[in-house]
Amino acid sequence: MYAVIFGKNPRLSEGEFHAFTRRFNLKVSVIEGSRDWLIFDSSSGIWRYFHWLGGSLKLVRIVGEGEEAVRDLEYSRLFTVSLYGRNGWKLWRKFGSEIKRHFKEEGPSKFFKPAKTYAMPAELILKGFPDVKDFVFLFREDGSFLVGETIKVTNPFELKKLDVERPVQKPILSIPPRLARIMVNLTEIRNGSFLDPFCGIGTVVQEFVLQGLKASGSDREEDQIRAAKKNLAWLRKEFKLKNSAHLEACDARKLKRCFRQRFDAIVTEPYLGKPLKRHPSRGEAIKLINDLDRFYYPVFESFADVLRRNGKVVFVFPAYKLSGGGIYRKERKWLGKLGFEVLGRYTDYEERHKLVRDIHVLRYRG
Ligand SMILES: C[S@@+](CC[C@H](N)C(=O)[O-])C[C@H]1O[C@@H](n2cnc3c(N)ncnc32)[C@H](O)[C@@H]1O
């Protein structure tokens, strides 16, 4: 039995996790879930693929249930404790001391304090994970709990490197590498040809190439293509990759002119409008979205020209946090008319942002 611990957008992480198990053909049966974690059984080697998840933090092997399960934990000289579903340092310390007492027969041990009552992957890696262990307590609402040991963490340092070490960066406008990884998983396509038609400096294309996919990227601006090429050359050298990507300048409304082939998937964050100075009113948000939709309509017509039947699109539409509170998200009937079926929708945003990413997963019926 395993648990996966979700990141800061748990609904998106859960959607990604299910898409990922289908994408890598991993047999998983869900046992129970809460907002921040999911318990499941799996006969497939999920740990071998775990690092390809963008939105999850940890893979935990469940050892047992309740206080007795502490006796079944494996000795470690240095460890920490992570609580989910409960916080409070008193409880955290109680479990740490209990584990230490139990380990006494095997040798001395120490536990260290993470920044919160659970350890984040970066803290664990810096302390020496997996030699240094992370014992996890997952609380249900009724107060009962499961006990486990973290066996894999996603690596925030690799994702950060992909962002801040590449030669050309565009901090505000480019998509976080973690989200690019999530969006690729949401396609559920394991192998195939992938296109980002608004590639900018190439964050999504970088992810295609890292995953060994047949990768193409285009952007209307020549200078963006030059930047994406520079970043790609850096990526190939840094990660010792043999494969590459086809990159060319192209208007996303005229893809047929640039690409003869048909793609299995399009993954993209398009132009999302000018940066906003303040939160829009509902009326302003409706106007902003309708103006942008007039641009997205021919873009989707053009997607239909270069997608295979049943091809997937993972597309970031804009939504807005309103000045009066709440979020404005639009329903787009025109997608259906163009042959695109909406399979899933997830919102993603940072507290300080006015724009909300309204991520759509679509299938092109052809
Ligand atoms: C939000 S940025 C994409 C950022 C990208 N995901 C990254 O990480 O660099 C949008 C990009 O769309 C491009 N763009 C705007 N209108 C376009 C069009 N009609 N066709 C193709 N690209 C366009 C812009 O040049 C810009 O690079």
The ligand as a Tripos MOL2 file, in Angstrom:
@<TRIPOS>MOLECULE
LIG
   27    29     1     0     0
SMALL
NO_CHARGES

@<TRIPOS>ATOM
      1 C1          2.6870   33.3250  -22.5140 C.3       1 LIG1
      2 S1          3.9430   33.3530  -23.7300 S.3       1 LIG1
      3 C2          4.3860   31.6580  -23.7260 C.3       1 LIG1
      4 C3          5.4300   31.4150  -22.7180 C.3       1 LIG1
      5 C4          6.0570   30.0600  -22.8070 C.3       1 LIG1
      6 N1          5.1740   29.0500  -22.2520 N.3       1 LIG1
      7 C5          7.4090   30.0810  -22.0720 C.2       1 LIG1
      8 O1          7.5460   29.4490  -21.0550 O.co2     1 LIG1
      9 O2          8.2840   30.7810  -22.5620 O.co2     1 LIG1
     10 C6          3.0900   33.5740  -25.2010 C.3       1 LIG1
     11 C7          3.9160   33.5470  -26.4700 C.3       1 LIG1
     12 O3          2.9740   33.6020  -27.5460 O.3       1 LIG1
     13 C8          3.5980   34.2450  -28.6370 C.3       1 LIG1
     14 N2          2.5110   34.6380  -29.5630 N.ar      1 LIG1
     15 C9          1.6420   35.6950  -29.4790 C.ar      1 LIG1
     16 N3          0.7900   35.6690  -30.5150 N.ar      1 LIG1
     17 C10         1.1120   34.5810  -31.2770 C.ar      1 LIG1
     18 C11         0.5720   34.0020  -32.4480 C.ar      1 LIG1
     19 N4         -0.4430   34.5470  -33.1070 N.pl3     1 LIG1
     20 N5          1.1230   32.8630  -32.9160 N.ar      1 LIG1
     21 C12         2.1750   32.2920  -32.2850 C.ar      1 LIG1
     22 N6          2.7350   32.8110  -31.1760 N.ar      1 LIG1
     23 C13         2.2010   33.9280  -30.6720 C.ar      1 LIG1
     24 C14         4.4040   35.3460  -28.0120 C.3       1 LIG1
     25 O4          5.4740   35.7140  -28.8640 O.3       1 LIG1
     26 C15         4.8770   34.6930  -26.7010 C.3       1 LIG1
     27 O5          6.1880   34.1810  -26.8430 O.3       1 LIG1
@<TRIPOS>BOND
     1     1     2 1
     2     2     3 1
     3     2    10 1
     4     3     4 1
     5     4     5 1
     6     5     6 1
     7     5     7 1
     8     7     8 2
     9     7     9 1
    10    10    11 1
    11    11    12 1
    12    11    26 1
    13    12    13 1
    14    13    14 1
    15    13    24 1
    16    14    15 ar
    17    14    23 ar
    18    15    16 ar
    19    16    17 ar
    20    17    18 ar
    21    17    23 ar
    22    18    19 1
    23    18    20 ar
    24    20    21 ar
    25    21    22 ar
    26    22    23 ar
    27    24    25 1
    28    24    26 1
    29    26    27 1
@<TRIPOS>SUBSTRUCTURE
     1 LIG1         1 GROUP 0 **** ****
